[in-house]
Amino acid sequence: MSTYLQNLTTRLASGLARTPDEFRRRHCDFLLAAQNPDGGFSGREGGSDLYYTGFALRGLACLGALANPTTRRAADFLRTRLQQSASVVDFMSLLYAARLIQASGGPDVLSEHSSDWPARVAAALESFRKPDGGYSKATEGTAGSTYHTFLVALCYELIGLPLPDPSGVVKFVRSRYRDDGGYVEVAPARRGGTNPTAAAVALLRMFGAIDNSTADGTIAFLACLQSADGGLRANTRAPLCDLLSTFTGLLTLQDLGATEYIDLVALGRFIESIELRLGGFRGGLWDNAGDVEYTFYGLGAVALVAPRQ
């Protein structure tokens, strides 16, 4: 069974295949240059990191450029992290990075684990479950997080096990819907945000629980977040747009069949304006450097607006 992340990678790869060879080459070079001697990839602060390694490998996979020796070296790095405790974010990064490496003809990083490892992973994930039906960032948290609930759902797909009590998750997600049409990350928040809204809609779609009336409100909410620069803002109070919100908002609108409610030409100009000449993407017009995470978002946004043949 294909997973959400596999489907997304295939979808983005299809869009990027329609871009010029030189575009793909320079961004591939940027991502490859971020790999360290230990096989991991760096963020802006240097040093290998599971989170950034995951984004770099995802970007390379979307570009059709994930191959040896990159995969072999990355596998070596992942093996050094298998026995370490990890956050939900890092664990999802590790799982999907391992899957990408194997799918690209590299080694199976997880093969050395015993056959019951998916059950043990599931038990660890359930330690993050909260009474409200969601999953939190930390085991000691008292309430679920929309984003981390989405990540846990992705983890369950990657280990091939069903998410326990999906109806409870759907109820949790729906409780995060607000009158402005957006979804919030934490229960006390009153105004929706682009990124928790993207996570919420993705979760509801995974479980076939999209409600047309709330979807219409969400479409209107996301459409109103497009700024004069063409990108999408993180929320209605954010003064400037950013690449993360632009990618997740665009992806969500496309999933809801509603990209006609934003100006795609202006959005394309925004993406182009934050692309670095030698490869990589900045986080926004306010940023002065690129990294592998924002480069993945930039590539993803380009893929989603790439003209169909």
Secondary structure, DSSP 4 states (H G I P E B T S, - for coil): ---HHHHHHHHHHHHHTTS-HHHHHHHHHHHHHTB-TTS-BB-TT-SB-HHHHHHHHHHHHHTT---TTHHHHHHHHHHHHTTS---HHHHHHHHHHHHHHHHTT---TTTTS-TTHHHHHHHHHHTTB-TTSSB-SSTT-SS-BHHHHHHHHHHHHHHT-PPS-HHHHHHHHHHTB-TTS-B-SSTT--S-BHHHHHHHHHHHHHTT---HHHHHHHHHHHHTTB-TTSSBBSSTT-SSB-HHHHHHHHHHHHHTT-GGGS-HHHHHHHHHHTB-TTS-EESSTT---EEHHHHHHHHHHHHHHSPP-
